[in-house]
């Protein structure tokens, strides 16, 4: 797990609300729209995180059923993620 949403001018929650589309946790990797990636918002109790799932393995790790932390899943266009994260530009061609 290595890339996270961290906008400089707003909260990650605000960014996800206006730039993402909420999806159910039952969504399969194959159902993620082309040109977008899933982002999993996680409540760690003392802080929140918004992890970018750049491949299917990462997606499954974030949605591990044994991890009981509260989560919300969004899809976000890769071009928007490149602006608010350290996601490498070459990731834009992966999905």
JOZI-V319172 format. One record per residue. N is the residue number from 1. RES is the residue in one letter. SS is DSSP state (h for helix, s for strand, l for the rest). OMEGA is omega as a letter, one per 30 degrees, with the letter a starting at -180 (NA if undefined). NEAR is the number of other C-alpha atoms within 10 Angstrom. Layout:
BEGIN
n=N res=RES ss=SS omega=OMEGA near=NEAR
n=N res=RES ss=SS omega=OMEGA near=NEAR
END
This chain:
BEGIN
n=1 res=X ss=l omega=a near=12
n=2 res=X ss=l omega=a near=10
n=3 res=X ss=l omega=a near=16
n=4 res=X ss=s omega=l near=20
n=5 res=X ss=l omega=l near=24
n=6 res=X ss=l omega=l near=19
n=7 res=X ss=l omega=a near=15
n=8 res=X ss=l omega=a near=10
n=9 res=X ss=l omega=l near=9
n=10 res=X ss=l omega=l near=10
n=11 res=X ss=l omega=l near=12
n=12 res=X ss=h omega=l near=18
n=13 res=X ss=h omega=l near=17
n=14 res=X ss=h omega=l near=12
n=15 res=X ss=h omega=a near=18
n=16 res=X ss=h omega=a near=21
n=17 res=X ss=h omega=a near=12
n=18 res=X ss=h omega=a near=9
n=19 res=X ss=h omega=a near=15
n=20 res=X ss=s omega=l near=21
n=21 res=X ss=s omega=a near=14
n=22 res=X ss=s omega=l near=16
n=23 res=X ss=s omega=l near=15
n=24 res=X ss=l omega=l near=9
n=25 res=X ss=l omega=l near=12
n=26 res=X ss=l omega=a near=8
n=27 res=X ss=l omega=l near=11
n=28 res=X ss=l omega=l near=11
n=29 res=X ss=h omega=a near=16
n=30 res=X ss=h omega=a near=9
n=31 res=X ss=h omega=l near=7
n=32 res=X ss=l omega=a near=16
n=33 res=X ss=l omega=l near=13
n=34 res=X ss=l omega=a near=12
n=35 res=X ss=l omega=l near=14
n=36 res=X ss=s omega=l near=20
n=37 res=X ss=s omega=l near=27
n=38 res=X ss=s omega=l near=28
n=39 res=X ss=s omega=a near=28
n=40 res=X ss=s omega=l near=25
n=41 res=X ss=s omega=a near=23
n=42 res=X ss=s omega=l near=18
n=43 res=X ss=s omega=l near=15
n=44 res=X ss=l omega=a near=11
n=45 res=X ss=l omega=a near=8
n=46 res=X ss=l omega=l near=5
n=47 res=X ss=l omega=l near=7
n=48 res=X ss=s omega=l near=14
n=49 res=X ss=s omega=l near=17
n=50 res=X ss=s omega=a near=22
n=51 res=X ss=s omega=l near=22
n=52 res=X ss=s omega=l near=27
n=53 res=X ss=s omega=a near=22
n=54 res=X ss=l omega=l near=21
n=55 res=X ss=l omega=a near=14
n=56 res=X ss=h omega=l near=14
n=57 res=X ss=h omega=l near=12
n=58 res=X ss=h omega=l near=16
n=59 res=X ss=h omega=l near=20
n=60 res=X ss=h omega=l near=13
n=61 res=X ss=h omega=a near=12
n=62 res=X ss=h omega=a near=20
n=63 res=X ss=l omega=l near=18
n=64 res=X ss=l omega=a near=10
n=65 res=X ss=l omega=l near=9
n=66 res=X ss=l omega=l near=6
n=67 res=X ss=l omega=a near=10
n=68 res=X ss=l omega=l near=10
n=69 res=X ss=l omega=l near=12
n=70 res=X ss=l omega=a near=11
n=71 res=X ss=s omega=l near=17
n=72 res=X ss=s omega=a near=16
n=73 res=X ss=s omega=l near=24
n=74 res=X ss=s omega=l near=22
n=75 res=X ss=s omega=a near=21
n=76 res=X ss=s omega=l near=23
n=77 res=X ss=s omega=a near=17
n=78 res=X ss=h omega=a near=22
n=79 res=X ss=h omega=l near=14
n=80 res=X ss=h omega=l near=13
n=81 res=X ss=h omega=a near=26
n=82 res=X ss=h omega=a near=16
n=83 res=X ss=h omega=a near=14
n=84 res=X ss=h omega=a near=17
n=85 res=X ss=l omega=l near=16
n=86 res=X ss=l omega=l near=13
n=87 res=X ss=l omega=a near=18
n=88 res=X ss=l omega=a near=10
n=89 res=X ss=h omega=a near=12
n=90 res=X ss=h omega=l near=8
n=91 res=X ss=h omega=a near=14
n=92 res=X ss=h omega=a near=17
n=93 res=X ss=h omega=a near=9
n=94 res=X ss=l omega=a near=12
n=95 res=X ss=l omega=NA near=15
END
